[in-house]
Amino acid sequence: MRNQDWHKSTYSGASGECVEVAEGLVTLVRDTQNRERGTLAVPAREWVALLADLDRL
């Protein structure tokens, strides 16, 4: 499983409360300010569905 480099999510605001994502076959998500607390792994298909749902809000 190879993921691209980590980048700040475009859904993160300017408040400093950000998440970073590394998208690939599995999308990895982590808290920018608490990287040591772990990573959430989401299958790419579910990540795309989540983003589509957020766009509808």
Sequence and secondary structure as in RCSB ss.txt:
>XXXX:A:sequence
MRNQDWHKSTYSGASGECVEVAEGLVTLVRDTQNRERGTLAVPAREWVALLADLDRL
>XXXX:A:secstr
  B   EE TT  TTS  EEEE BSEEEEEEGGGGGG  EEEEHHHHHHHHHHHHT 
